[in-house]
Structures are given as structure tokens and as C-alpha cells.
Amino acid sequence: MENTIRVERAKKRISQETLANAVNATRQSIHLIENGKTDPKLSLAAKISNFFGLKIEDIFDVKSANKLKN
């Protein structure tokens, strides 16, 4: 699933590790999600979007995920 995590991290000037610690995830998980290699569980997607003060749809391209599943 496409996402804007890298862009949002750059705006805040934080590392993958900092984001991971803030949302109770591993740096490796953030890396895989950020690079589109895996999709986050809804609970983690919510934590990430809340961290950035955005809606899930603002971070994750839900439409592209639906196309992949159909």
C-alpha cells in the first residue's frame, strides 16, 4: 500500500526509530510499511496517523490497497 510516512517523517525531522518508539512498533516494521513491503494492521495505521495528526486516508492510499485485494 502506498503511503506518505517518509514525507511526514521528513517534515518532523524524525527517524524511523523515533516513529517506531512513539507508536510502539519496531523500526523494521516502520521500514517495511514505509517501503510498501507490508501493510500495517488497522491499529498501527491509526497510531501512525494519530502521531502525525492526520487521518488514516491522509497517510495511506486506501484506494490502492483495495485495488490490490480485488
C-alpha positions, 0 to 999 in steps of 0.5 A: 500500500502506498503511503506518505510516512517518509514525507511526514517523517521528513517534515518532523525531522524524525527517524524511523526509530523515533516513529517506531518508539512513539507508536510502539512498533519496531523500526523494521516494521516502520521500514517495511510499511514505509517501503510498501513491503507490508501493510500495517494492521488497522491499529498501527495505521491509526497510531501512525496517523494519530502521531502525525495528526492526520487521518488514516486516508491522509497517510495511506492510499486506501484506494490502492490497497483495495485495488490490490485485494480485488 
